[in-house]
Amino acid sequence: MKHLDFKEFYQADRDVCLRAVLASVGDRQLAEDLVAEAFTRAWTSWTKVSRHPSPRAWVVRTALNTRVSWWRRRRREVPLAEDHEIAGSTATDTGLDPTLLNALRQLPRRQREVVAFRVFLDQDTAATAHALGIAPGTVTAHLARAVAALRGELVSVPQQEDLA
């Protein structure tokens, strides 16, 4: 019975759900992926979804929530060309001093992200916090730690004998 109910629901409502999600996201391939994921979740929770006042709305809402989840995971990813090797990049590849680049690579991921937004993109604290989904105070703390680590790595303190 469960299988037949879901099958009927899927056949009757998949196109309507796809159109609704497509209108929201504007990309057919993404909409198809989101709707497929939402119907998969509906199948696994069919006893609950079938009692929902509007199972069709449940599927569309689930698809849109899935889009947000996917976006959150992917927004921090940095796509690289397939033939690009991070370890092999040089100052001429990036426009950065190789010593600075190496020091940046040693920072924790979140500190690198904060440095990228605050220093390289010249974003203010609020914009950086919004982009990374963290509090402004956290941005400030990560930046302070990153600057201290970079200063310790890159700035040499003169020895007493150098001063004489």
FIGUDREN-313678 format. One line per field, with one value per atom (N, C-alpha, C): atom name; residue in three letters; x, y, z. Coordinates in nm, 4 decimals. Atoms other than C-alpha are relative to their C-alpha. Layout:
N
atom = (CA, ...) .
type = (Ala, ...) .
x = (X, ...) .
y = (Y, ...) .
z = (Z, ...) .
//
This chain:
164
atom = (N, CA, C, N, CA, C, N, CA, C, N, CA, C, N, CA, C, N, CA, C, N, CA, C, N, CA, C, N, CA, C, N, CA, C, N, CA, C, N, CA, C, N, CA, C, N, CA, C, N, CA, C, N, CA, C, N, CA, C, N, CA, C, N, CA, C, N, CA, C, N, CA, C, N, CA, C, N, CA, C, N, CA, C, N, CA, C, N, CA, C, N, CA, C, N, CA, C, N, CA, C, N, CA, C, N, CA, C, N, CA, C, N, CA, C, N, CA, C, N, CA, C, N, CA, C, N, CA, C, N, CA, C, N, CA, C, N, CA, C, N, CA, C, N, CA, C, N, CA, C, N, CA, C, N, CA, C, N, CA, C, N, CA, C, N, CA, C, N, CA, C, N, CA, C, N, CA, C, N, CA, C, N, CA, C, N, CA, C, N, CA, C, N, CA, C, N, CA, C, N, CA, C, N, CA, C, N, CA, C, N, CA, C, N, CA, C, N, CA, C, N, CA, C, N, CA, C, N, CA, C, N, CA, C, N, CA, C, N, CA, C, N, CA, C, N, CA, C, N, CA, C, N, CA, C, N, CA, C, N, CA, C, N, CA, C, N, CA, C, N, CA, C, N, CA, C, N, CA, C, N, CA, C, N, CA, C, N, CA, C, N, CA, C, N, CA, C, N, CA, C, N, CA, C, N, CA, C, N, CA, C, N, CA, C, N, CA, C, N, CA, C, N, CA, C, N, CA, C, N, CA, C, N, CA, C, N, CA, C, N, CA, C, N, CA, C, N, CA, C, N, CA, C, N, CA, C, N, CA, C, N, CA, C, N, CA, C, N, CA, C, N, CA, C, N, CA, C, N, CA, C, N, CA, C, N, CA, C, N, CA, C, N, CA, C, N, CA, C, N, CA, C, N, CA, C, N, CA, C, N, CA, C, N, CA, C, N, CA, C, N, CA, C, N, CA, C, N, CA, C, N, CA, C, N, CA, C, N, CA, C, N, CA, C, N, CA, C, N, CA, C, N, CA, C, N, CA, C, N, CA, C, N, CA, C, N, CA, C, N, CA, C, N, CA, C, N, CA, C, N, CA, C, N, CA, C, N, CA, C, N, CA, C, N, CA, C, N, CA, C, N, CA, C, N, CA, C, N, CA, C, N, CA, C, N, CA, C, N, CA, C, N, CA, C, N, CA, C, N, CA, C, N, CA, C, N, CA, C, N, CA, C, N, CA, C, N, CA, C, N, CA, C, N, CA, C, N, CA, C, N, CA, C, N, CA, C, N, CA, C, N, CA, C) .
type = (Met, Met, Met, Lys, Lys, Lys, His, His, His, Leu, Leu, Leu, Asp, Asp, Asp, Phe, Phe, Phe, Lys, Lys, Lys, Glu, Glu, Glu, Phe, Phe, Phe, Tyr, Tyr, Tyr, Gln, Gln, Gln, Ala, Ala, Ala, Asp, Asp, Asp, Arg, Arg, Arg, Asp, Asp, Asp, Val, Val, Val, Cys, Cys, Cys, Leu, Leu, Leu, Arg, Arg, Arg, Ala, Ala, Ala, Val, Val, Val, Leu, Leu, Leu, Ala, Ala, Ala, Ser, Ser, Ser, Val, Val, Val, Gly, Gly, Gly, Asp, Asp, Asp, Arg, Arg, Arg, Gln, Gln, Gln, Leu, Leu, Leu, Ala, Ala, Ala, Glu, Glu, Glu, Asp, Asp, Asp, Leu, Leu, Leu, Val, Val, Val, Ala, Ala, Ala, Glu, Glu, Glu, Ala, Ala, Ala, Phe, Phe, Phe, Thr, Thr, Thr, Arg, Arg, Arg, Ala, Ala, Ala, Trp, Trp, Trp, Thr, Thr, Thr, Ser, Ser, Ser, Trp, Trp, Trp, Thr, Thr, Thr, Lys, Lys, Lys, Val, Val, Val, Ser, Ser, Ser, Arg, Arg, Arg, His, His, His, Pro, Pro, Pro, Ser, Ser, Ser, Pro, Pro, Pro, Arg, Arg, Arg, Ala, Ala, Ala, Trp, Trp, Trp, Val, Val, Val, Val, Val, Val, Arg, Arg, Arg, Thr, Thr, Thr, Ala, Ala, Ala, Leu, Leu, Leu, Asn, Asn, Asn, Thr, Thr, Thr, Arg, Arg, Arg, Val, Val, Val, Ser, Ser, Ser, Trp, Trp, Trp, Trp, Trp, Trp, Arg, Arg, Arg, Arg, Arg, Arg, Arg, Arg, Arg, Arg, Arg, Arg, Arg, Arg, Arg, Glu, Glu, Glu, Val, Val, Val, Pro, Pro, Pro, Leu, Leu, Leu, Ala, Ala, Ala, Glu, Glu, Glu, Asp, Asp, Asp, His, His, His, Glu, Glu, Glu, Ile, Ile, Ile, Ala, Ala, Ala, Gly, Gly, Gly, Ser, Ser, Ser, Thr, Thr, Thr, Ala, Ala, Ala, Thr, Thr, Thr, Asp, Asp, Asp, Thr, Thr, Thr, Gly, Gly, Gly, Leu, Leu, Leu, Asp, Asp, Asp, Pro, Pro, Pro, Thr, Thr, Thr, Leu, Leu, Leu, Leu, Leu, Leu, Asn, Asn, Asn, Ala, Ala, Ala, Leu, Leu, Leu, Arg, Arg, Arg, Gln, Gln, Gln, Leu, Leu, Leu, Pro, Pro, Pro, Arg, Arg, Arg, Arg, Arg, Arg, Gln, Gln, Gln, Arg, Arg, Arg, Glu, Glu, Glu, Val, Val, Val, Val, Val, Val, Ala, Ala, Ala, Phe, Phe, Phe, Arg, Arg, Arg, Val, Val, Val, Phe, Phe, Phe, Leu, Leu, Leu, Asp, Asp, Asp, Gln, Gln, Gln, Asp, Asp, Asp, Thr, Thr, Thr, Ala, Ala, Ala, Ala, Ala, Ala, Thr, Thr, Thr, Ala, Ala, Ala, His, His, His, Ala, Ala, Ala, Leu, Leu, Leu, Gly, Gly, Gly, Ile, Ile, Ile, Ala, Ala, Ala, Pro, Pro, Pro, Gly, Gly, Gly, Thr, Thr, Thr, Val, Val, Val, Thr, Thr, Thr, Ala, Ala, Ala, His, His, His, Leu, Leu, Leu, Ala, Ala, Ala, Arg, Arg, Arg, Ala, Ala, Ala, Val, Val, Val, Ala, Ala, Ala, Ala, Ala, Ala, Leu, Leu, Leu, Arg, Arg, Arg, Gly, Gly, Gly, Glu, Glu, Glu, Leu, Leu, Leu, Val, Val, Val, Ser, Ser, Ser, Val, Val, Val, Pro, Pro, Pro, Gln, Gln, Gln, Gln, Gln, Gln, Glu, Glu, Glu, Asp, Asp, Asp, Leu, Leu, Leu, Ala, Ala, Ala) .
x = (0.0824, 0.0000, 0.0865, -0.0890, 0.2782, 0.0641, -0.0674, 0.4577, -0.0960, 0.0971, 0.1424, -0.0417, 0.0372, 0.0425, 0.1093, -0.1095, 0.3843, 0.0150, -0.0136, 0.4009, -0.1039, 0.1062, 0.0679, 0.0302, -0.0357, 0.1767, 0.1127, -0.1144, 0.5063, -0.0434, 0.0430, 0.3452, -0.0931, 0.0960, 0.0725, 0.0633, -0.0483, 0.2844, 0.1444, -0.1408, 0.6437, 0.0163, -0.0142, 0.5950, -0.0373, 0.0413, 0.4109, 0.1104, -0.1089, 0.6870, 0.1224, -0.1141, 0.9550, -0.0197, 0.0269, 0.7909, 0.0127, -0.0082, 0.7619, 0.1455, -0.1412, 1.1254, 0.0770, -0.0659, 1.2394, -0.0283, 0.0328, 1.0554, 0.0796, -0.0737, 1.2412, 0.1499, -0.1467, 1.5949, 0.0482, -0.0370, 1.5956, 0.0953, -0.0943, 1.8213, -0.0628, 0.0726, 1.6582, 0.0747, -0.0758, 1.9384, 0.0010, 0.0027, 1.9590, -0.1388, 0.1371, 1.5798, -0.0288, 0.0218, 1.5716, 0.0726, -0.0752, 1.8432, -0.0675, 0.0642, 1.6664, -0.1307, 0.1272, 1.3287, 0.0236, -0.0327, 1.4835, 0.0397, -0.0400, 1.6458, -0.1207, 0.1178, 1.3204, -0.0948, 0.0874, 1.1183, 0.0643, -0.0678, 1.3814, -0.0249, 0.0272, 1.3394, -0.1468, 0.1422, 0.9619, -0.0261, 0.0175, 0.9846, 0.0465, -0.0522, 1.1976, -0.0843, 0.0855, 0.9538, -0.1461, 0.1320, 0.6367, -0.1135, 0.1081, 0.4301, -0.0262, 0.0174, 0.4885, -0.0471, 0.0316, 0.4742, -0.1427, 0.1358, 0.1507, -0.1070, 0.0942, -0.0187, 0.0111, -0.0190, 0.1093, -0.1201, 0.1144, -0.1680, 0.0210, -0.0287, 0.0057, 0.1337, -0.1252, 0.2637, 0.0770, -0.0646, 0.3344, 0.0808, -0.0717, 0.4295, 0.1186, -0.1096, 0.6414, 0.1186, -0.1067, 0.8389, 0.0697, -0.0606, 0.8918, 0.0822, -0.0741, 0.9948, 0.1278, -0.1176, 1.2335, 0.1032, -0.0920, 1.3830, 0.0700, -0.0605, 1.4398, 0.0927, -0.0900, 1.5863, 0.1274, -0.1178, 1.8172, 0.0922, -0.0824, 1.9339, 0.0825, -0.0720, 2.0289, 0.1127, -0.1027, 2.2146, 0.1165, -0.1046, 2.4052, 0.0816, -0.0701, 2.4883, 0.0928, -0.0844, 2.6200, 0.1253, -0.1185, 2.8484, 0.0942, -0.0830, 2.9711, 0.0539, -0.0448, 3.0122, 0.1418, -0.1361, 3.3370, 0.1008, -0.0884, 3.4766, 0.0611, -0.0678, 3.7301, 0.0308, -0.0257, 3.7184, 0.1395, -0.1323, 4.0580, -0.0030, -0.0124, 4.1492, 0.0588, -0.0457, 4.2170, 0.1511, -0.1450, 4.5787, 0.0743, -0.0601, 4.6412, 0.0425, -0.0473, 4.8540, 0.0341, -0.0254, 4.8560, 0.1457, -0.1386, 5.1943, 0.0974, -0.0905, 5.3476, -0.0145, 0.0184, 5.2193, 0.1129, -0.1086, 5.4716, -0.0521, 0.0387, 5.4698, -0.0503, 0.0449, 5.4349, -0.1387, 0.1331, 5.1262, -0.1061, 0.1008, 4.9480, 0.0197, -0.0282, 5.1112, 0.0374, -0.0373, 5.2088, 0.1436, -0.1330, 5.5475, -0.0096, 0.0088, 5.6191, 0.0080, -0.0097, 5.7120, -0.1336, 0.1312, 5.3816, -0.1016, 0.0929, 5.1899, 0.0177, -0.0275, 5.3565, -0.0504, 0.0466, 5.2813, -0.1531, 0.1464, 4.9162, -0.0523, 0.0426, 4.8872, 0.0083, -0.0160, 4.9953, -0.1082, 0.1086, 4.7029, -0.1168, 0.1234, 4.3843, -0.0950, 0.0903, 4.1132, -0.0791, 0.0830, 3.8899, 0.0828, -0.0861, 4.1801, 0.0373, -0.0291, 4.2732, -0.1194, 0.1201, 3.9141, -0.0157, 0.0129, 3.9060, 0.1043, -0.1051, 4.2374, -0.0371, 0.0383, 4.1096, -0.1048, 0.1062, 3.7970, 0.0456, -0.0351, 3.9427, 0.1166, -0.1207, 4.2810, -0.0047, -0.0075, 4.2641, -0.1227, 0.1218, 3.9032, -0.0384, 0.0219, 3.9133, -0.1437, 0.1349, 3.5802, 0.0069, 0.0023, 3.4807, -0.0404, 0.0278, 3.4195, -0.1418, 0.1392, 3.0411, -0.0223, 0.0170, 3.0565, 0.0689, -0.0718, 3.3128, -0.0795, 0.0798, 3.1015, -0.1218, 0.1184, 2.7948, 0.0373, -0.0406, 2.9791, 0.0401, -0.0479, 3.1321, -0.0997, 0.1001, 2.8259, 0.0481, -0.0507, 3.0068, -0.0235, 0.0218, 2.9816, 0.1144, -0.1055, 3.1734, 0.1157, -0.1060, 3.3645, 0.0895, -0.0777, 3.4738, 0.0931, -0.0845, 3.6031, 0.1202, -0.1072, 3.8049, 0.1005, -0.0892, 3.9454, 0.0849, -0.0761, 4.0437, 0.1036, -0.0951, 4.2060, 0.1171, -0.1080, 4.4040, 0.0944, -0.0842, 4.5261, 0.0808, -0.0694, 4.6146, 0.1142, -0.1047, 4.8074, 0.1152, -0.1051, 4.9961, 0.0831, -0.0725, 5.0849, 0.0862, -0.0773, 5.1930, 0.1174, -0.1077, 5.3939, 0.1111, -0.1000, 5.5689, 0.0773, -0.0632, 5.6438, 0.0833, -0.0607, 5.7434, 0.0916, -0.0780, 5.8891, 0.1106, -0.1118, 6.2325, 0.0316, -0.0314, 6.3140, 0.1510, -0.1444, 6.6578, 0.0627, -0.0754, 6.9092, 0.0729, -0.0727, 7.0947, 0.1263, -0.1236, 7.4163, -0.0242, 0.0338, 7.2404, -0.0232, 0.0290, 7.1449, 0.1280, -0.1226, 7.5023, 0.0846) .
y = (-0.1194, 0.0000, 0.1254, -0.1159, 0.2416, 0.0295, -0.0154, 0.1826, 0.0563, -0.0473, 0.2363, 0.1446, -0.1377, 0.5535, 0.0973, -0.0887, 0.7075, 0.0055, 0.0038, 0.5949, 0.0899, -0.0863, 0.7626, 0.1475, -0.1371, 1.0768, 0.0517, -0.0396, 1.0884, 0.0261, -0.0150, 1.0385, 0.1199, -0.1098, 1.2936, 0.1372, -0.1302, 1.5668, 0.0357, -0.0317, 1.5434, 0.1199, -0.1112, 1.7839, 0.1340, -0.1223, 2.0387, 0.0461, -0.0338, 2.0243, 0.0498, -0.0428, 2.0527, 0.1423, -0.1365, 2.3618, 0.1028, -0.0935, 2.5246, 0.0245, -0.0149, 2.4585, 0.0710, -0.0660, 2.5621, 0.1498, -0.1427, 2.8924, 0.0697, -0.0588, 2.9479, 0.0068, 0.0047, 2.8446, 0.0455, -0.0488, 2.9277, -0.0860, 0.0886, 2.6371, -0.1389, 0.1261, 2.3239, -0.1177, 0.1136, 2.0812, 0.0019, -0.0122, 2.2131, -0.0344, 0.0281, 2.2009, -0.1499, 0.1446, 1.8398, -0.0736, 0.0632, 1.7425, 0.0226, -0.0324, 1.9195, -0.0758, 0.0712, 1.7652, -0.1502, 0.1419, 1.4191, -0.0272, 0.0146, 1.4639, 0.0120, -0.0201, 1.5925, -0.1198, 0.1178, 1.3003, -0.1214, 0.1083, 1.0610, 0.0116, -0.0216, 1.2150, -0.0259, 0.0265, 1.1997, -0.1501, 0.1456, 0.8277, -0.0589, 0.0574, 0.7576, 0.0383, -0.0460, 0.9514, 0.0006, -0.0071, 0.8685, -0.0066, 0.0073, 0.7783, 0.1381, -0.1357, 1.1302, 0.0947, -0.0915, 1.3106, -0.0213, 0.0274, 1.1384, 0.0592, -0.0623, 1.2844, 0.1518, -0.1460, 1.6355, 0.0621, -0.0633, 1.8810, 0.0191, -0.0149, 1.9343, -0.0667, 0.0692, 1.6698, 0.0670, -0.0706, 1.8627, 0.1184, -0.1136, 2.1721, -0.0481, 0.0571, 1.9531, -0.0306, 0.0341, 1.8301, 0.1267, -0.1237, 2.1804, 0.0687, -0.0630, 2.3212, -0.0771, 0.0838, 2.0288, 0.0230, -0.0270, 2.0911, 0.1337, -0.1324, 2.4588, 0.0022, 0.0114, 2.3788, -0.0738, 0.0744, 2.1298, 0.0909, -0.0957, 2.4031, 0.0866, -0.0825, 2.6199, -0.0814, 0.0854, 2.3296, -0.0231, 0.0216, 2.2558, 0.1265, -0.1272, 2.6236, 0.0279, -0.0247, 2.6518, -0.0853, 0.0867, 2.3560, 0.0446, -0.0306, 2.4729, 0.1421, -0.1394, 2.8453, 0.0180, -0.0113, 2.7820, -0.0759, 0.0741, 2.5583, 0.0938, -0.0794, 2.7071, -0.0921, 0.0888, 2.5457, 0.0238, -0.0075, 2.4701, -0.0698, 0.0678, 2.3819, -0.1379, 0.1366, 2.0112, -0.0122, 0.0111, 2.0715, 0.0916, -0.0931, 2.3198, -0.0735, 0.0598, 2.2033, 0.1090, -0.1010, 2.4056, -0.0017, 0.0088, 2.2787, 0.0530, -0.0431, 2.3673, 0.1455, -0.1383, 2.7234, 0.0866, -0.0895, 3.0024, 0.1409, -0.1400, 3.3750, 0.0548, -0.0509, 3.4383, -0.0518, 0.0551, 3.2108, 0.0811, -0.0620, 3.3961, 0.1494, -0.1403, 3.7379, 0.0225, -0.0102, 3.6651, -0.0446, 0.0434, 3.6358, -0.1456, 0.1418, 3.2618, -0.0225, 0.0148, 3.3070, 0.0322, -0.0359, 3.4816, -0.1087, 0.1051, 3.2192, -0.1243, 0.1162, 2.9414, 0.0240, -0.0324, 3.1188, -0.0028, 0.0033, 3.1622, -0.1430, 0.1395, 2.7927, -0.0704, 0.0621, 2.7106, 0.0427, -0.0461, 2.9030, -0.0970, 0.0796, 2.7196, 0.0553, -0.0356, 2.7255, 0.1272, -0.1161, 2.9796, 0.1284, -0.1185, 3.2208, 0.0390, -0.0301, 3.1919, 0.0677, -0.0595, 3.2686, 0.1454, -0.1362, 3.5763, 0.0913, -0.0805, 3.7017, 0.0271, -0.0184, 3.6472, 0.1095, -0.1007, 3.8541, 0.1368, -0.1284, 4.1234, 0.0674, -0.0591, 4.1737, 0.0003, 0.0091, 4.0487, 0.0568, -0.0548, 4.1449, 0.1353, -0.1292, 4.4530, 0.0160, -0.0030, 4.3656, 0.0472, -0.0392, 4.5194, -0.1213, 0.1100, 4.3068, -0.0535, 0.0433, 4.2997, -0.0807, 0.0718, 4.1933, -0.1362, 0.1262, 3.9256, -0.0968, 0.0839, 3.7955, -0.0555, 0.0442, 3.7809, -0.1059, 0.0940, 3.6042, -0.1357, 0.1252, 3.3432, -0.0627, 0.0541, 3.2999, -0.0092, -0.0022, 3.3889, 0.1386, -0.1273, 3.6686, 0.0976, -0.0998, 3.9960, -0.0120, 0.0180, 3.9349, -0.1180, 0.1166, 3.5971, 0.0366, -0.0477, 3.7648, 0.0742, -0.0791, 4.0086, -0.0904, 0.0915, 3.7291, -0.0823, 0.0792, 3.5148, 0.0859, -0.0886, 3.8120, 0.0314, -0.0302, 3.9015, -0.1194, 0.1203, 3.5424, -0.0232, 0.0197, 3.5220, 0.0992, -0.1027, 3.8497, -0.0322, 0.0356, 3.7392, -0.1172, 0.1162, 3.4060, 0.0395, -0.0440, 3.5721, 0.0876, -0.0861, 3.8326, -0.0860, 0.0893, 3.5571, -0.0780, 0.0773, 3.3703, 0.0872, -0.0814, 3.6602, 0.1121, -0.1132, 3.9346, -0.0519, 0.0424, 3.8733, 0.1105, -0.0948, 4.0383, 0.0174, -0.0212, 4.2022, -0.0504, 0.0492, 4.0385, 0.1172, -0.1045, 4.2448, 0.0401, -0.0293, 4.2193, 0.0799, -0.0766, 4.3605, 0.1470, -0.1357, 4.6700, 0.0769, -0.0660, 4.7446, 0.0496) .
z = (0.0000, 0.0000, 0.0000, -0.0092, 0.0949, -0.1354, 0.1283, -0.2345, -0.1052, 0.0993, -0.4433, 0.0252, -0.0320, -0.2598, -0.0442, 0.0373, -0.3096, -0.1519, 0.1453, -0.6723, -0.0663, 0.0545, -0.7465, 0.0258, -0.0348, -0.5651, -0.0904, 0.0823, -0.7539, -0.1441, 0.1388, -1.0953, -0.0189, 0.0124, -1.0309, 0.0257, -0.0471, -0.8717, -0.0368, 0.0265, -0.9938, -0.0936, 0.0941, -1.2870, 0.0632, -0.0687, -1.0735, 0.0949, -0.0934, -0.8114, -0.0760, 0.0799, -1.0781, -0.0511, 0.0484, -1.2268, 0.1117, -0.1131, -0.8845, 0.0404, -0.0382, -0.7993, -0.1111, 0.1127, -1.1472, 0.0002, -0.0071, -1.1095, 0.1093, -0.1114, -0.7845, -0.0256, 0.0153, -0.8842, -0.1368, 0.1319, -1.2563, -0.0799, 0.0686, -1.3555, -0.0048, 0.0138, -1.4961, 0.0609, -0.0534, -1.4083, 0.1526, -0.1456, -1.0526, 0.0536, -0.0437, -1.0200, -0.0043, 0.0099, -1.1399, 0.1124, -0.1086, -0.8918, 0.1354, -0.1275, -0.6066, 0.0184, -0.0084, -0.6848, 0.0193, -0.0186, -0.7144, 0.1453, -0.1402, -0.3736, 0.0921, -0.0848, -0.2226, -0.0074, 0.0115, -0.3601, 0.0677, -0.0708, -0.2260, 0.1495, -0.1430, 0.1176, 0.0316, -0.0211, 0.0787, 0.0064, 0.0004, -0.0014, 0.1322, -0.1242, 0.3046, 0.1216, -0.1105, 0.5265, -0.0411, 0.0594, 0.3377, 0.1027, -0.0987, 0.6460, 0.0601, -0.0523, 0.7807, -0.1097, 0.1095, 0.4448, -0.0502, 0.0505, 0.3388, 0.0909, -0.0932, 0.6497, 0.0014, 0.0061, 0.5758, -0.0726, 0.0671, 0.4778, -0.1508, 0.1425, 0.1430, -0.0312, 0.0311, 0.0485, -0.1144, 0.1112, -0.2725, 0.0528, -0.0594, -0.0701, 0.0820, -0.0770, 0.1559, -0.0916, 0.0946, -0.1461, -0.0514, 0.0520, -0.2861, 0.1082, -0.1101, 0.0529, 0.0284, -0.0220, 0.1018, -0.1098, 0.1110, -0.2427, 0.0189, -0.0189, -0.1661, 0.1210, -0.1151, 0.1757, -0.0382, 0.0468, 0.0065, -0.0786, 0.0758, -0.2284, 0.0933, -0.0968, 0.0681, 0.0644, -0.0608, 0.2288, -0.0956, 0.0995, -0.0916, -0.0178, 0.0187, -0.1353, 0.1168, -0.1174, 0.2199, -0.0034, 0.0076, 0.1691, -0.1109, 0.1165, -0.1702, -0.0022, 0.0083, -0.1046, 0.0484, -0.0506, 0.0743, -0.0857, 0.0887, -0.1964, -0.1026, 0.1009, -0.4316, -0.1163, 0.1132, -0.7742, -0.0580, 0.0595, -0.9216, -0.1354, 0.1283, -1.2746, 0.0253, -0.0222, -1.3105, -0.0068, 0.0141, -1.4123, 0.0971, -0.0930, -1.1300, 0.1272, -0.1227, -0.8404, 0.0990, -0.1018, -0.5217, 0.0414, -0.0467, -0.4089, -0.1040, 0.1046, -0.7445, -0.0396, 0.0407, -0.7651, 0.0532, -0.0368, -0.7509, 0.0104, -0.0136, -0.6906, -0.1328, 0.1291, -1.0626, -0.0340, 0.0239, -1.0710, 0.0727, -0.0854, -0.7913, 0.0201, -0.0271, -0.7754, 0.1448, -0.1402, -0.4138, 0.0201, -0.0407, -0.2546, 0.0454, -0.0372, -0.2183, 0.1509, -0.1451, 0.1480, 0.0663, -0.0523, 0.2203, -0.0328, 0.0407, 0.0256, 0.0869, -0.0847, 0.2239, 0.1423, -0.1349, 0.5526, 0.0060, 0.0039, 0.4519, -0.0007, 0.0082, 0.3728, 0.1348, -0.1314, 0.7271, 0.0988, -0.0870, 0.8790, -0.0050, 0.0056, 0.9750, -0.1069, 0.1094, 0.7085, 0.0281, -0.0297, 0.8819, 0.0027, 0.0004, 0.9363, -0.1431, 0.1410, 0.5673, -0.0658, 0.0577, 0.4735, 0.0441, -0.0517, 0.6968, -0.0639, 0.0647, 0.5566, -0.1453, 0.1402, 0.2030, -0.0150, 0.0098, 0.2620, 0.0493, -0.0606, 0.4880, -0.0716, 0.0575, 0.3202, -0.1523, 0.1454, -0.0371, -0.0711, 0.0610, -0.1081, 0.0580, -0.0651, 0.1184, 0.0488, -0.0561, 0.2804, 0.1452, -0.1406, 0.6114, 0.0850, -0.0919, 0.9187, -0.0163, 0.0123, 0.8773, -0.1279, 0.1267, 0.5108, 0.0050, -0.0144, 0.5923, 0.0871, -0.0892, 0.8792, -0.0732, 0.0748, 0.6554, -0.1048, 0.1053, 0.3723, 0.0561, -0.0577, 0.6020, 0.0978, -0.0917, 0.8231, 0.1440, -0.1369, 1.1454, 0.0593, -0.0682, 1.4021, -0.0294, 0.0234, 1.3490, 0.0996, -0.0991, 1.6730, -0.0335, 0.0420, 1.5390, -0.1154, 0.1101, 1.2226, 0.0577, -0.0609, 1.4344, 0.0707, -0.0718, 1.6510, -0.0967, 0.0983, 1.3509, -0.0714, 0.0667, 1.1802, 0.0917, -0.0948, 1.4930, 0.0142, -0.0116, 1.5280, -0.1277, 0.1274, 1.1598, -0.0151, 0.0109, 1.1663, 0.0949, -0.0963, 1.4783, -0.0521, 0.0534, 1.3179, -0.1188, 0.1169, 0.9931, 0.0427, -0.0498, 1.1808, 0.0594, -0.0588, 1.3774, -0.1049, 0.1077, 1.0562, -0.0928, 0.1049, 0.8324, 0.0494, -0.0497, 1.0506, 0.0899, -0.0822, 1.1863, 0.1008, -0.1065, 1.5183, 0.0024, -0.0008, 1.5184, 0.1297, -0.1148, 1.7504, 0.0658, -0.0717, 2.0127, -0.0740, 0.0694, 1.8131, -0.1277, 0.1192, 1.5074, 0.0344, -0.0418, 1.7075, 0.0342, -0.0438, 1.8231, -0.1137) .
//
